[in-house]
Amino acid sequence: MFAPRETAIPFMINNLYTILKACLMAMLFFDHTGCLAQHVPHSEFNFRNDNDLYLFNKQDQYYTNGVFFNIRRTVDSASLSSNEVNRLWGITIGQKMYNAYTAQIRYIEEVDRPITAYLFLAVDIDRYFANETLLSFTGEIGTIGQRALGQQFQKSIHKVLNLYDIAGWEYQLENAFGIDAAVQYGGLLYRNAQQWFDLSAQAEAKLGLNHTGMSIAPTIRLGQLNSFHQSAYTYSRLQTAAKPVGNELFFFYSPQLNFVGYDATLQGGMFLRDKGPVTHTPARWVWYNNVGVMYAQHALTLRLQYIFYTKEVPGMFFRHRYGSVGMSYRF
């Protein structure tokens, strides 16, 4: 059963190496041209991909793929409040894909986590203050079920990468549309005098038809650091007031505790009578661990993360882990 996947692993390694090499070449080019032109960027394009195949562990389960495209822009500096040093707004379109413990489900009894995709559009505004706190507001519309195009996208990925044939999407959740709102607040707790170590914390609350819950996450950063209103970690290297921003290279670790009030990807549409052939009640508390590294210089940012977390559903067969790669370009 794993033979096609085995042949795909070298393919994935070669392609990941090619992507990273292209990114590094682009970074050197834009670093050089940035030094010559001294252009002050006011926009940023972000791309992120989450996938458990990045771990090269023959795993294709649970939250198996996420693709996100984001555009961020600065606001007019005249709109800043007296204690505000930066403000950005952004638009994100993305898709998250969820399998059971495998993407080769033959019987409904094997569905230990509901099968669906989540397709969404989000708008956010992020405010950064002089005391290194941040406040973010997000509005999001999204859909689960066939309209989220999970089956089509996963089939295309497996065909391109010459992976095994998928099965089980006939058991996916029914179509459901929802609107969510979220607010996030965070800030610096401590930074050493040499500015190579800091500790911060962030809290987030979500309320809506697709996702309702709360989370809290302390974060440790080690390396070449910028303040929270000028950092790749907080997506704030764009500057409303056109201030110079230093380079960054740092490691981070962020444990996160989530309280889940409602999750449509597990429970189906909130107001549907027929939510789908398989739904599950979520575990109310889920513990995440995020470990990663970020590098940012002039126009480009590169991110690499490893995420592992406890079971979303008490009856799931396994805990889950996946890798995440991201790139940002400012212009």
N, C-alpha and C positions, 0 to 999 in steps of 0.2 A: 504493500500500500504506500510505502514511503519512497519508492524508487524514483518517481518523477520529482519529488521534493528534494531528494539528495542531489539530483543533477542540477536543480535550480539554485542550490546554495553557492557553488562557485560562480554562477551567473550573477547572483545578487552581490557577492563580494566584489567581483570585477566592476559591476556597475556602480556600486557605492564608492569604490576607489576612484573611478572616473569622475563621479560627481564631486567628490571632495577635492580632487586635483584641479578640476575646473573652477571650483569655488576659490581655491587658494591662488590660482593664476589671476582670476578676476579681482581678488582682493589686492594683490600686488599692483595690478594695473590701476585700479581706482585709487589706491593709496598714493601712487605716484602722481596721477593726474590731479587728485585732490590737493596735494601739496602745491602744485603749480597754480591751479585755478583759485584755490581758497573759496570755493563756492559754499554758500550757506544753505543747507537743505531745508525745505519746508514740508516735504512729503516723504513717506516711507512705505515700501512694499514689504510685507512679511509673508513667508510661506513656511508651513510646518506639516510634517508627516509623522504620524504615530503608527507603528506596526510591530507586531511581535516577531516577524521574520528578521528584524534587525538584530535579534539576539542569537540567530543561527542555531536555534534549539528545536527545529522541526515542530514548531508550535503554531497553530492557527485557530485560536480559540478566544471566546469571550469578547472583550474589546480588541478586535483584531486589526482595525485600520481606521485612521482618522486623517482627513485631508482638509487643510484650512488655508484660505487666502484672505489677506487683510491689507487694507490701505489705511494709513494714519496721516493726519494733517495737523499743522499748528493752527492756532486761532490768532486773532488780532491781539497784539500785546496790550492794547488799550483796554481790553475787556478783563484783564487780570485784576483781582482784588489786591489790597495793599500787602497782604502776607503770602500771596501766591506768586511763584516764580516760573511756573510752566503750566500749560494746559493744552491737551491734545484731544482730538476726536478721531474715531475710526469706524470702519465698516468691515465686517467679517462675513464671509460665506464659507460654510464647511459641511462636511458629512462625517458622521461617526458610524461605524459598522460593528454589529454585535452578532457573534455566533454562540452556539452552545459550546461544549468542551471540545468539539471538533467541527469542521466544515463538511464532514461526510456523515450526516445524520440519516439513518435509514428508518428508524422507528421513533414514534412520538415519545416513547418512554425515555429516550436518550437526551431529550431537550432539558438539560439541567439549568440553562439560562435562556430566557426568551430570545428568539431570533428576530432581528430587525435592523434597520438603519435609522439614523436620525439626521435629517437634512434641515439646515437652519440658516437664517440671516440675522445678524446681530449688529446693533449700533451702540457705541459706547462713548462716553466723555470722561477723561481722566484729568484730575486736578492735582498738582504737586505744590507743596508748600515749603516755605523757607526752613521750617523746623524738621524737614525730611519726613513728613507724613504725606500720605496720598489718599485721595478719595475718588472712587470710580463708580459710575452709574452705567448700567447696561440694560437695553431692551432687546428682546429676542423673539422671533417667530420661527416655528419649526414644525416638522411633521415626522411621524413614524409610519411604518407600514410600506406598502408597495410604492406609494408616492415618493418615498425617500430614496428609491432607486438602488437599494443595497444589492439585490440579486444581480442586476445588470452590471454594476460596477465590479463586484467580486468575480463574476464570470470573466469579465474582460481582463482583470489582473491575472487570474490564473491561466488564461489563454496566452497572454503576452509572455509570462514567465515560465510557461510550459509546466505548470503545476498540475496536481490531480484534479479530476472533475469534482465539483462541489455538489452537495445534495442536502436537502432539508429546508429549503426556503418555502416550501408549501406549508410549513408550520409557523411562518412569521406572523407577527402581530398585525391586527387590522389597521387600516388608515386612521389616523387621528391628528388633528391640527391643534396647536396650542400657542399661547403667548406667555412669556416669562419676563420678570424684571429682577435685577440683582443690584446690590450695592456692596462695595468692598472698601474697607478702611485698613490702612496699615502704616507702619512707620519704623524708624530706627530706634532701637533700644540701647545699643552700645556700639562704639567703634574705638579701637585702640589708637594711641597717639600717632603711631607709624602708618595708620590707615591701610593695613593689609588684612585686617580681621574685623568683621562686624556681625552683630546679631540684631535681627528685626522680627516682626510678627505681622501677620495679616489675618483679617477675619472677613468672611463673606456670608451674606444671607441672600437666598433666592426664594421667590414666590411666583407660582404660576401653574399652568395646566400640564406642562411637561416635566418641570423640575421644581421641587420645593425642598428646602433644607438649609443647613448652615455648616460652615467649616471654619476651622482655625488652624493656622500653620506658622510656627516659628521657622526662621531661616538663618543658617550660618553661611557666610561667604568668606573665602580665603583667597587672597591674591592681590592683583592690581585693581583697585576698586574706585568707582566714582560715587558721588552722593546719589541718593535715591531719586532726585529730580533730573539726573543726567546719566542714568544707567541702563544698560541693555537688559538687566534683570527686571526692571519695571517698565520696559519699553518706552523710555523717556529720553533717548539720545537726541531726538528732535528737540529744538529749543525755540520757544515762542519769541524770546528776546534776542535770538541769534548769538548766544554766548558760545565761546569755544568749549569743546568737550574732549576730555582726555581719552586715551586708549584704555582698554580694559582686557584683562585676562584673569579669570577667577574660577574656582571650584565652589559649588554650593551644595548644601544638603538641607532639605526641607521636609520634615515629617508633618503629616496633615491628618487631622481628625475630622471626619464628615458625619453629620447627622442627616439621615435621609428621611424626609417627610413623605415625598411622593416622587417616583421615577417612572415616567411613562414607558421607558425602554424595558422595564421589568414588569410593570403592572398594566400596560396598555392605556388607551385613551381614557381619561378620567370620567367622561360622561357616556362612554359606550356601554351598551348592554353586552354585545358580543365583542369582546376585546381581542380575541384570537384564540387559537387552539391551546396555547400554553402561556400562562402568566404565573408570576411568582411574587410573593410578598418579600420586599427587600430586607436585608439586615439593616437595622436602624443605625448602627455605628459601623463605619468602614474606615480602616486605618491605611493611609497611603505613605509611601516613602519615595521621595524624589531626590535623585543624585545626578549631578550634571556638571558641565563645564561650558563657559561662554567666552568668546573672544570677539572684541569689537574694535575696529580701527577705521576712522574716517567714514566711508560710505557703507561699509559692510559689517554685519554681525553674523557669527556662526554659533549655533547651539547644538549640544549633544546631551541627551538625558536618558536615564534609566529609571523606570517607575515600577514598583511592585506594591501590591495591596492585598488586603484580606478579602474574604469572599463577600460578594455583593448579595448573594442569596445563601441562607444557611445550608441549603441542600446541594449547593454546587460541588462538583467532584474535586475541583482544584482551586487554589489561589491563582492569581494571575500576575504576569509581568510583561512589560513591553519596552521597546526603545522608541526614542523620538529624536528627529533631526529637524533643524530649522535654520532659515537664512533670512536676513533682512537687508534691504538696499535702500539707502536714503538718497533723495535727489531733489 
